[in-house]
């Protein structure tokens, strides 16, 4: 997990940012930009250093025993950079209707999308950043799909396609750790103004009093050492589930009716198409969601491999000219149900600083089940337009998409939400959440770009408030 502390009282006269990360520093780049990209014996070992198991279970299986009795059915990661070190790279925007239940509109949010796309180098979104994968055959395939009623486009991926010239070298595949290292702001903890990073350190508890966070309790699991720190401001960026779990286990919102609830994830259907003949070219098409088709399809190929593994999310970089297999991933918009929630579990050992002491209680709605059928029924027509046929398709369990939202729900009413529209907690004026835990719902798109844009929006708000307070002081 990552926890940002703004203006920590190490040197109160200077603004200092400290990033506290529960996991280790493993790599300075996304694996897709590293020399290990296509080495199937090495990449799983990297995952093995930082992954841990999680459980998403239906209500009927939950029995409130004191220790975690549930079979793990999902995986999460803890390292500097988080999942940005491993993610698949597709970075489209949400559509207008995805913001219908948010406290702000797409129109208000669009400038932050522009800024985020520039920052993480989303290809195909500006004249200077052409699509990363493009060909005449792909353009023809998109035209056929569009004539069939789908909204197909070159997949916008977070891979730098700016021209390499005049001293500019491509940044490759985006990851937050690479951006941090390139920023030039990284300093040794406590030395001077800037950003410092403390890895392998868990935040086990947040203390709050009189409407403010007053103390953080830290643990270094490797040596058992414990520390306390007094922050001025705290920003949670631990991911939808872990930010929620930390607030709940700290008892900060224990009398709230919505804390830990409205947990969601994409409906995830994946499958395999087989071409009639090799393309000889790479393929990466995005079929965008619409209001009538509330799911998105990513189509990647062609390969000799016949299935996707979360340990090889950049398989689409390894196109094989003689391959006949095309992978597709469908992400659908699930309904948001109040009773889908995080449940805390006791563990005297406090492994990983308590980060594993939870399960997610989650049930599909009838609407979700109908959408799964719609997603599966649509894929043969998609395959037809690619001159292929569907040979395998499956629904994955809740939580498998790794696109979790909710738990610290934002809104305009403190009685029905945990944070305001900028991620600031109603009850703790120096506590914020900068991840998808505050979202009321999500669109079908991968959340990476929208998380980045939300964080930028919150940062702009904090800077404006800080400047205003300094003006009043002076």
Buried (B, 14 or more C-beta within 10 A) or exposed (E): BBBBBBBBEBEEEEEBBBBBBBBEEBBBBBBBBBEBBBEEEBBEEBBEEBBBEBBBBEEEEBEEEEEBEBEBBBBBBBBBBBBBBBBBBBBBBBBBBBBEEBBEEBEEBEEBBBBBBEBBBBBBBBEEBBBBBBBEBBBEBBEBBBEEEBBBBBBBBBBBBBEEEEEEEEBBBBBBBBBBBEEEEBBEBEEEEBBBBBBBBBBBBBBBEEEBBEEBBBBBBEEEEEEEBEBBBBBBBBBBBBBBBBBBBBEBBEEBEBBBBBBBBBBBBBBBBBBEEEBEBBBBBBBBBBEEBBBBBBBBBBBEBEBBEBBBBBBBBBBBEEBBBBBBBBBBBBBBBEEBBBBEBEBEEBBBBBBBBBBBBBEBEEEBEEBBEBBBEBBEEBBBBBEBBBBEBEBBBBBBBBBBBBBBBBBEEEEEBBBBBBBBBBBBEBBBBBBBBBBBBBBBBBBBBBBBBBBBBBBBBBEEEBEEEEEEEE
